[in-house]
Amino acid sequence: MKNTCASLLALVLFALVTGCKSGDKEPAEGAAKSEASAPQAGGTSLTIKGSDTMVILGQQWAEAFMKAHPDQRIQVTGGGSGTGIAALLNGTTEIAMSSRLIKPAEAQQVQARHKVEAKQTAVARDGVTFYVNEVNPLRALSLEQLQAIYLGDVKNWKEVGGPDAPIVVYSRENSSGTYVFVKDEVLKGEDFTSEALTLPGTAAVVNAVSKEKYGIGFGGAAYGKGIRELAVKVGNDEVAPTEANIQSGRYPLSRDLFFYTRGEPSGRAKTFIDFALSPEGQAIVTKVGYFPLKK
């Protein structure tokens, strides 16, 4: 009996020891599996992030490129030019889309962190456009009038030749390159009125203005659907955001749209950028509603 009990005790102790060893080992195997399956830096897709103004254009380029190169995968996301440049600095995107020039401080950070310069490549032309509702009789405003509206100095349409109604001001979030462009070029560095309603993306601005008959907003020329695009008064002329005026720079709010990379683009990033600059890629620029680079 004693021998039987001793044998049973030995078996129980053996099982406990074996179980403990097995339990210790399992989490290590699980951790190894998770690490092996985690995506590596850069992944298998080319990552492109940034300007909401450019996101539709970037997606159209990506679709056409992947159709021609079935083995390639491209991820295009928005969030604003500032978000794209921050991702470039952090190493979480290979190409940053930006509707504004990179700031000196941002360029210095890229240089300090990655030991290469932020390489700028213009990929399309655009004209920042101010939108009003289709029922608004106004056809043009001067930069001075636009500045007064967005600083909050002018609050009623009748002050700039429109109907006797309060102006509903729409703006973009401060991570937007278009926001920065308007602040620099129209507001001359001053802050937007605190009454401006901030919206996350140009499409949202267009949608809001199309529904608010006393609204005004701004964004890229390609988004001007369902609303009226204002011309800009320059002296006695009313200069519309047409291709000819934007290409020549006569339209005062003309600008380039950019790709930024860490150093000279190479590999799949260079192949994609070359495609965007090719005749096929520039035809997509026109299709989307922006303007190709001058030859």
Secondary structure per residue as TSV (DSSP state, phi and psi in degrees):
chain	resnum	aa	ss	phi	psi
A	1	M	-	360.0	-44.7
A	2	K	H	-61.5	-40.1
A	3	N	H	-63.8	-39.0
A	4	T	H	-63.9	-45.0
A	5	C	H	-62.9	-40.5
A	6	A	H	-63.7	-39.0
A	7	S	H	-65.9	-42.6
A	8	L	H	-63.0	-41.8
A	9	L	H	-61.5	-41.1
A	10	A	H	-63.0	-41.0
A	11	L	H	-64.5	-41.7
A	12	V	H	-62.4	-45.8
A	13	L	H	-61.4	-41.3
A	14	F	H	-61.7	-42.8
A	15	A	H	-64.8	-41.3
A	16	L	H	-63.9	-44.7
A	17	V	H	-62.3	-46.3
A	18	T	H	-61.7	-43.0
A	19	G	H	-62.3	-41.6
A	20	C	H	-63.6	-42.7
A	21	K	H	-63.2	-43.3
A	22	S	H	-63.8	-40.9
A	23	G	H	-65.2	-36.2
A	24	D	H	-66.3	-34.0
A	25	K	H	-78.7	-32.7
A	26	E	H	-60.8	-45.7
A	27	P	H	-60.6	-36.1
A	28	A	H	-63.3	-41.7
A	29	E	H	-65.6	-40.7
A	30	G	H	-61.7	-41.4
A	31	A	H	-64.8	-40.6
A	32	A	H	-62.9	-40.7
A	33	K	H	-64.6	-41.8
A	34	S	H	-63.6	-42.8
A	35	E	H	-64.9	-39.6
A	36	A	H	-68.0	-33.0
A	37	S	H	-89.3	-8.4
A	38	A	S	-68.2	142.2
A	39	P	-	-65.9	140.1
A	40	Q	-	-81.2	161.9
A	41	A	T	-56.0	129.4
A	42	G	T	91.2	-31.3
A	43	G	-	58.8	-160.5
A	44	T	S	-100.4	-0.1
A	45	S	S	-112.9	147.2
A	46	L	E	-77.4	124.7
A	47	T	E	-100.2	131.1
A	48	I	E	-131.6	125.1
A	49	K	E	-143.0	148.8
A	50	G	E	143.4	-126.1
A	51	S	-	-46.7	124.7
A	52	D	H	-69.0	-29.2
A	53	T	H	-58.9	-37.0
A	54	M	H	-95.7	-4.7
A	55	V	H	-65.1	-38.0
A	56	I	H	-66.1	-42.2
A	57	L	H	-61.8	-45.2
A	58	G	H	-61.0	-40.1
A	59	Q	H	-67.1	-39.1
A	60	Q	H	-65.4	-42.3
A	61	W	H	-60.4	-44.9
A	62	A	H	-62.4	-43.8
A	63	E	H	-61.8	-45.0
A	64	A	H	-66.2	-39.2
A	65	F	H	-66.4	-43.9
A	66	M	H	-68.9	-29.1
A	67	K	H	-65.5	-38.1
A	68	A	H	-81.0	-22.2
A	69	H	-	-130.2	79.3
A	70	P	T	-59.7	-19.8
A	71	D	T	-83.9	-6.7
A	72	Q	-	-98.9	147.8
A	73	R	-	-127.5	134.1
A	74	I	E	-130.2	131.8
A	75	Q	E	-110.7	120.6
A	76	V	E	-117.6	122.4
A	77	T	E	-134.9	154.7
A	78	G	-	-95.4	-139.9
A	79	G	S	117.2	-14.2
A	80	G	-	111.3	153.3
A	81	S	H	-59.4	-42.6
A	82	G	H	-61.2	-38.0
A	83	T	H	-65.4	-41.3
A	84	G	H	-64.5	-43.2
A	85	I	H	-67.8	-36.7
A	86	A	H	-62.9	-39.6
A	87	A	H	-66.5	-35.8
A	88	L	H	-63.4	-44.0
A	89	L	H	-63.3	-42.3
A	90	N	H	-77.7	-9.4
A	91	G	T	81.8	17.8
A	92	T	S	-101.3	2.7
A	93	T	-	-143.4	150.1
A	94	E	S	-89.1	-31.3
A	95	I	E	-129.9	130.3
A	96	A	E	-103.2	129.0
A	97	M	E	-89.8	134.6
A	98	S	E	-145.5	133.6
A	99	S	S	-96.2	12.8
A	100	R	S	-139.4	165.5
A	101	L	-	-69.9	146.1
A	102	I	-	-64.7	141.7
A	103	K	-	-76.8	148.3
A	104	P	H	-53.3	-40.9
A	105	A	H	-64.6	-37.6
A	106	E	H	-66.7	-42.1
A	107	A	H	-63.3	-39.4
A	108	Q	H	-65.1	-37.2
A	109	Q	H	-66.2	-41.2
A	110	V	H	-61.4	-44.7
A	111	Q	H	-62.1	-45.3
A	112	A	H	-66.7	-38.9
A	113	R	H	-83.4	-38.5
A	114	H	H	-111.0	-3.3
A	115	K	S	61.9	24.3
A	116	V	S	-139.8	159.1
A	117	E	-	-81.1	153.9
A	118	A	E	-76.4	115.6
A	119	K	E	-87.5	125.3
A	120	Q	E	-99.7	131.5
A	121	T	E	-131.7	115.9
A	122	A	E	-71.9	133.2
A	123	V	E	-123.4	-12.6
A	124	A	E	-166.5	168.7
A	125	R	E	-114.2	150.9
A	126	D	E	-149.9	162.1
A	127	G	E	-130.1	118.1
A	128	V	-	-62.9	127.4
A	129	T	E	-120.5	140.5
A	130	F	E	-98.1	133.5
A	131	Y	E	-110.5	144.4
A	132	V	E	-130.4	165.6
A	133	N	-	-66.1	151.2
A	134	E	T	-62.7	-22.5
A	135	V	T	-83.2	-11.2
A	136	N	-	-71.5	126.4
A	137	P	-	-74.7	-13.7
A	138	L	-	-66.6	142.6
A	139	R	-	-116.7	-20.3
A	140	A	E	-156.2	149.5
A	141	L	E	-137.7	151.1
A	142	S	E	-81.4	164.4
A	143	L	H	-61.2	-34.6
A	144	E	H	-65.1	-40.4
A	145	Q	H	-68.3	-40.5
A	146	L	H	-63.0	-41.5
A	147	Q	H	-60.0	-46.3
A	148	A	H	-62.4	-37.5
A	149	I	H	-66.8	-45.4
A	150	Y	H	-81.2	-13.4
A	151	L	H	-87.7	-12.8
A	152	G	T	89.5	8.6
A	153	D	S	-77.4	-28.4
A	154	V	-	-114.2	123.8
A	155	K	-	-119.7	-8.1
A	156	N	B	-127.1	138.5
A	157	W	G	-60.3	-29.2
A	158	K	G	-64.6	-22.0
A	159	E	G	-70.7	-17.1
A	160	V	G	-122.1	23.1
A	161	G	T	92.3	10.8
A	162	G	S	-103.8	-163.7
A	163	P	-	-71.5	161.4
A	164	D	S	-79.8	86.7
A	165	A	S	-157.5	147.3
A	166	P	B	-66.4	142.8
A	167	I	-	-84.8	128.2
A	168	V	E	-99.8	112.6
A	169	V	E	-97.0	126.3
A	170	Y	E	-113.2	142.7
A	171	S	E	-137.3	176.2
A	172	R	E	-100.9	165.3
A	173	E	-	-71.7	158.1
A	174	N	T	-72.7	-6.0
A	175	S	T	-82.8	-6.7
A	176	S	-	-79.1	134.7
A	177	G	H	-65.4	-32.4
A	178	T	H	-68.0	-38.4
A	179	Y	H	-57.7	-48.6
A	180	V	H	-63.3	-41.1
A	181	F	H	-61.1	-46.8
A	182	V	H	-66.0	-40.4
A	183	K	H	-60.9	-41.0
A	184	D	H	-75.4	-47.6
A	185	E	H	-88.1	-29.4
A	186	V	T	-103.9	-46.8
A	187	L	S	-88.9	-4.3
A	188	K	T	55.7	39.2
A	189	G	T	89.8	-7.2
A	190	E	-	-79.2	164.2
A	191	D	-	-82.6	148.6
A	192	F	-	-63.5	151.4
A	193	T	-	-55.5	142.2
A	194	S	T	-68.1	-12.8
A	195	E	T	-86.7	-6.3
A	196	A	-	-66.0	136.5
A	197	L	E	-91.7	116.2
A	198	T	E	-86.3	130.5
A	199	L	E	-125.6	148.6
A	200	P	S	-88.8	72.3
A	201	G	S	127.1	148.7
A	202	T	H	-63.4	-37.7
A	203	A	H	-59.2	-38.0
A	204	A	H	-67.7	-36.3
A	205	V	H	-64.6	-47.7
A	206	V	H	-59.4	-44.5
A	207	N	H	-61.5	-41.9
A	208	A	H	-65.3	-44.7
A	209	V	H	-66.9	-34.5
A	210	S	H	-65.6	-22.1
A	211	K	H	-101.6	-19.7
A	212	E	-	-108.2	106.9
A	213	K	T	-68.2	-14.2
A	214	Y	T	-110.6	19.5
A	215	G	E	-89.0	162.1
A	216	I	E	-144.6	140.1
A	217	G	E	-149.2	-179.5
A	218	F	E	-145.8	160.1
A	219	G	E	174.3	-166.8
A	220	G	-	-72.5	154.8
A	221	A	G	-61.7	-30.5
A	222	A	G	-69.0	-16.7
A	223	Y	G	-94.4	1.1
A	224	G	-	-76.1	66.9
A	225	K	-	-120.3	133.3
A	226	G	S	80.9	7.3
A	227	I	S	-140.9	178.2
A	228	R	E	-105.6	132.4
A	229	E	E	-87.0	128.7
A	230	L	-	-81.9	140.1
A	231	A	E	-77.9	162.5
A	232	V	E	-109.4	127.8
A	233	K	E	-73.6	125.3
A	234	V	E	-127.4	101.1
A	235	G	T	65.0	-124.4
A	236	N	T	-92.0	-1.8
A	237	D	E	-97.6	151.3
A	238	E	E	-112.2	107.3
A	239	V	E	-97.6	113.6
A	240	A	-	-84.2	154.2
A	241	P	-	-79.1	60.8
A	242	T	-	-87.2	166.8
A	243	E	H	-58.8	-45.7
A	244	A	H	-61.3	-43.8
A	245	N	H	-71.0	-33.8
A	246	I	H	-75.3	-41.9
A	247	Q	H	-62.1	-39.2
A	248	S	H	-81.1	-16.9
A	249	G	T	85.1	3.4
A	250	R	-	-65.3	-36.9
A	251	Y	S	-68.3	121.6
A	252	P	T	-68.1	-13.0
A	253	L	T	-111.5	30.6
A	254	S	E	-71.4	151.0
A	255	R	E	-159.7	162.5
A	256	D	E	-92.7	156.0
A	257	L	E	-110.2	138.8
A	258	F	E	-123.2	153.2
A	259	F	E	-106.9	139.3
A	260	Y	E	-121.0	138.4
A	261	T	E	-130.5	162.2
A	262	R	E	-83.1	102.9
A	263	G	S	76.6	-176.1
A	264	E	S	-60.7	132.2
A	265	P	-	-62.5	143.2
A	266	S	-	-144.1	170.2
A	267	G	H	57.2	-136.9
A	268	R	H	-66.3	-29.9
A	269	A	H	-65.3	-44.2
A	270	K	H	-65.4	-40.7
A	271	T	H	-60.6	-41.8
A	272	F	H	-68.7	-43.7
A	273	I	H	-64.2	-40.0
A	274	D	H	-59.4	-38.7
A	275	F	H	-64.7	-44.4
A	276	A	H	-60.5	-31.8
A	277	L	H	-89.5	-7.2
A	278	S	S	-73.7	165.9
A	279	P	H	-54.2	-39.1
A	280	E	H	-65.1	-43.8
A	281	G	H	-65.7	-39.7
A	282	Q	H	-72.1	-25.7
A	283	A	H	-66.6	-33.7
A	284	I	H	-67.2	-35.1
A	285	V	H	-55.9	-47.4
A	286	T	H	-65.1	-42.1
A	287	K	H	-60.2	-40.2
A	288	V	H	-71.3	-30.1
A	289	G	T	121.3	4.0
A	290	Y	S	-96.7	-165.0
A	291	F	B	-128.2	135.3
A	292	P	-	-67.5	158.6
A	293	L	-	-66.2	147.7
A	294	K	-	-67.8	138.4
A	295	K	-	-72.4	360.0
